[in-house]
Amino acid sequence: MTKEFPKISAAQLFCALIMSRVAIEVISPNSSTAPKEAILSIIITELIRFLLALPLIIFSFKHDNFHRHLYNKNKFLGWASAAFGALLLIGAAVKTLFHTIGFAEKNLLIGTSSWIIFAAAAIFAVYAAFMGIEAAARSGALFLAAAGIITAIVFIADIPYFRTSEIWNVSDNGTLLSDVITRFSNGGEYLLFAAFLPYINKKQTDSSGKTAMYFMLFSIVIPTVLCILNFLVLREFYGLSEYPSAASASLSDISLFKRLDGIFSAIWAMCAALRCGMFLLSAVLVFIAVKRVSYQEAQGSGESPNTAQ
């Protein structure tokens, strides 16, 4: 955080949010047994998240500092919202870190001590948080581009394995509710959105709100497409695969690279570690939002234009 009031674009925020959402989908153990169940759980979970975040999204169309706004309404409510938000963000960061360790241990660094993987991922996450919001947003966009390219190459290489006849004929095991709960617990992007909101360089007053709306839409579309592609490749083995995307990558075969799963797993593991770093950074930012206005109030100064609501 080298600048007092760093700024990021709405496009960078969107890329960071999408990178975070898809990364947790890729590195989390699969809890679905059939594509119908998985797609339905994706849609239900995202709609629940969106409805819960709707007050924040409506707020973002005209204002840009949610926690400061609550503090101005009520000091206790402001500090309580910052503390609760930071606690949830830290919890999401820790959960992401452990998912990253499990994913890397089974798909990337097979046989490597989990402590070594933990140390590497934790150092990368802390470094990403220390670099600040501008670096995190730029990295999120770059990592999303790299991960998108390698994922596209993987599924292009997997086209010979595609089979469509069984995609809607696989029965599930009635685990929709548990699948929704699992996916919901892997969320947190709207908390990230709230923390990053004061730092968005808006071209229009509704830029942030539109970003949240687009994020909700793509958070349904991209995981759904990924789920369908994985099932087209894996078919009856989809429900048996702990990490379906990594399993699909292990089947890829192109002339220069016989298998792309190593590159695929490495890039998505780095995306997950960056996600962890962004959540840690956000936990700090929510307290900064409240602490700054508290300090200004104590000093008897006027409202800074850089932290205006």
Order of alpha helices (4+ residues) and beta strands (2+ residues): alpha-alpha-alpha-alpha-alpha-alpha-alpha-alpha-alpha-alpha-alpha
